[in-house]
C-alpha cells in the first residue's frame, strides 16, 4: 500500500477574543459539527462563557482552547488546544486536548496541524501527558488522535451512556 503524505496546512492559533464567541457559534452551527457534542447547536452564551474560560486558562496555565484561524484569509476555522477536563467523571484532573472545526474545513488536515501546534504550548507549560475523550463512533477525531501518536487507553461509558474512547499521549 502506498502511503502519500500530504503536507499539513498552515494554521494560526490565538487566545480567544470576546468576538470569537460569535465566530465559534457561527462555525459550529451545523448538525454534522455538533453530532458528537449533543446534536443541537449551542447557544451564543455558551460560547461567550467558553471563550472567557479559555482566556482565564491561558493566563493561569499557559495554554487553552485556541481560536484556529486560516492565515490565508483570517477566517475562523474553529478551535483546538487543551484545558483541564471539566467533569467529575472520566479523566478528572487530567489535561484534555481537543478540537472542533467548521464543516467546510473537514478533511484538509487543519485539526491535526492545529493540534500539533497546541501540543507545543502544553509541553512548554510543563504538562507531562494529555488525554483526549472522543466519541467511539467519531472516526474522524479518532484518526486525528492516531496521527498525533495517541494510544487508546480505555473505553469509558459517559453518564449519558455514550461509548467514549479515552486516548493518551505522553509528552
C-alpha positions as CSV (number, residue, x, y, z in Angstrom):
1,X,0.0,0.0,0.0
2,X,1.4,3.4,-1.0
3,X,1.4,6.0,1.8
4,X,1.3,9.5,0.4
5,X,1.8,12.2,3.0
6,X,0.1,15.4,2.1
7,X,1.7,18.4,3.8
8,X,-0.4,19.9,6.6
9,X,-1.9,23.3,6.0
10,X,-0.5,26.4,7.7
11,X,-2.5,27.3,10.8
12,X,-2.6,30.2,13.2
13,X,-3.7,29.8,16.9
14,X,-4.7,32.8,19.1
15,X,-6.1,33.2,22.5
16,X,-9.8,33.5,22.0
17,X,-11.2,37.1,22.0
18,X,-14.6,38.1,23.1
19,X,-15.6,38.4,19.4
20,X,-14.5,34.8,18.9
21,X,-17.6,33.6,20.7
22,X,-19.7,34.8,17.7
23,X,-17.2,33.2,15.3
24,X,-17.3,29.9,17.1
25,X,-21.1,30.0,17.3
26,X,-21.3,30.6,13.5
27,X,-18.6,28.0,12.6
28,X,-20.2,25.2,14.7
29,X,-23.8,25.9,13.7
30,X,-24.1,22.7,11.6
31,X,-25.6,19.3,12.5
32,X,-22.5,17.4,11.3
33,X,-20.3,19.5,13.6
34,X,-22.5,19.0,16.6
35,X,-23.2,15.3,16.0
36,X,-20.9,14.2,18.8
37,X,-21.5,17.3,21.0
38,X,-25.2,17.0,21.9
39,X,-26.6,17.2,18.4
40,X,-28.0,20.7,18.5
41,X,-26.1,23.9,18.1
42,X,-25.1,25.6,21.4
43,X,-26.4,29.0,22.3
44,X,-24.2,32.0,21.8
45,X,-24.0,32.5,25.6
46,X,-22.3,29.1,25.9
47,X,-19.5,30.2,23.6
48,X,-19.2,33.5,25.4
49,X,-18.6,31.6,28.7
50,X,-16.3,29.1,26.9
51,X,-14.1,31.8,25.3
52,X,-13.9,33.7,28.7
53,X,-12.9,30.5,30.5
54,X,-10.2,29.9,27.8
55,X,-8.7,33.4,28.3
56,X,-8.5,32.5,32.1
57,X,-6.9,29.1,31.3
58,X,-4.3,30.8,29.1
59,X,-3.5,33.4,31.8
60,X,-3.3,30.8,34.6
61,X,-1.9,27.7,32.8
62,X,-0.2,29.0,29.7
63,X,-2.5,27.1,27.3
64,X,-6.1,26.9,26.4
65,X,-8.5,26.0,23.6
66,X,-7.2,28.4,21.0
67,X,-9.1,30.0,18.2
68,X,-7.9,28.4,14.9
69,X,-7.5,30.9,12.1
70,X,-6.9,30.4,8.4
71,X,-3.7,32.5,7.9
72,X,-4.6,32.9,4.2
73,X,-7.8,34.9,4.8
74,X,-8.2,35.4,8.6
75,X,-11.3,33.2,8.7
76,X,-12.1,31.5,12.0
77,X,-11.9,27.7,11.3
78,X,-12.7,26.5,14.8
79,X,-10.7,25.8,18.0
80,X,-8.1,23.4,19.2
81,X,-6.0,23.2,22.3
82,X,-6.1,21.9,25.8
83,X,-7.8,22.5,29.0
84,X,-8.4,20.8,32.3
85,X,-11.0,18.0,32.0
86,X,-14.2,19.9,33.1
87,X,-16.2,17.0,34.6
88,X,-16.1,14.9,37.7
89,X,-16.3,11.6,35.7
90,X,-13.8,10.2,33.3
91,X,-10.2,11.6,33.4
92,X,-10.8,14.0,36.3
93,X,-7.7,16.0,37.0
94,X,-6.2,15.4,33.5
95,X,-5.5,17.9,30.7
96,X,-7.6,17.1,27.7
97,X,-6.6,18.1,24.1
98,X,-9.5,18.7,21.7
99,X,-10.6,20.3,18.5
100,X,-13.7,21.4,16.7
101,X,-13.8,22.7,13.2
102,X,-16.4,24.3,11.0
103,X,-17.8,21.7,8.5
104,X,-16.2,23.4,5.4
105,X,-12.7,22.7,6.9
106,X,-13.0,19.0,7.5
107,X,-10.7,16.6,5.8
108,X,-8.0,19.1,4.9
109,X,-5.5,18.4,7.8
110,X,-6.4,21.5,9.9
111,X,-7.3,19.6,13.0
112,X,-4.0,17.6,13.0
113,X,-1.9,20.7,12.2
114,X,-3.6,22.8,14.9
115,X,-3.4,20.1,17.5
116,X,0.3,19.6,16.9
117,X,0.8,23.3,17.4
118,X,-1.3,23.3,20.5
119,X,0.7,20.4,21.9
120,X,3.8,22.7,21.9
121,X,2.1,25.2,24.2
122,X,1.1,22.3,26.5
123,X,4.7,20.9,26.5
124,X,6.1,24.4,27.2
125,X,3.8,24.7,30.2
126,X,5.4,21.5,31.7
127,X,2.4,19.2,31.1
128,X,3.7,15.5,31.1
129,X,0.8,13.9,29.3
130,X,-2.6,14.7,27.7
131,X,-5.8,12.8,27.1
132,X,-8.5,13.0,24.6
133,X,-12.1,11.9,25.1
134,X,-13.6,11.1,21.7
135,X,-16.9,9.5,21.0
136,X,-16.2,5.9,19.9
137,X,-18.2,6.4,16.7
138,X,-16.3,9.6,15.8
139,X,-13.8,8.1,13.3
140,X,-12.6,11.4,12.1
141,X,-11.4,12.6,15.5
142,X,-10.1,9.1,16.4
143,X,-7.9,9.4,13.2
144,X,-6.5,12.7,14.5
145,X,-5.6,11.1,17.8
146,X,-3.7,8.4,15.9
147,X,-1.9,11.0,13.8
148,X,-0.8,12.8,17.0
149,X,0.6,9.5,18.3
150,X,-2.1,9.0,21.0
151,X,-2.9,5.5,22.1
152,X,-6.3,4.2,23.2
153,X,-6.1,3.7,27.0
154,X,-9.6,2.6,27.6
155,X,-13.3,2.9,26.7
156,X,-15.4,5.0,29.1
157,X,-19.2,5.0,29.3
158,X,-20.3,8.6,29.8
159,X,-23.1,9.5,32.2
160,X,-25.5,9.7,29.2
161,X,-24.5,6.1,28.2
162,X,-22.3,7.0,25.2
163,X,-19.2,4.9,24.5
164,X,-16.2,7.2,24.5
165,X,-12.6,6.4,23.6
166,X,-10.1,7.6,26.2
167,X,-6.8,8.2,24.4
168,X,-3.5,9.2,26.0
169,X,-0.3,10.8,24.8
170,X,2.9,11.1,26.9
171,X,4.8,14.3,26.2
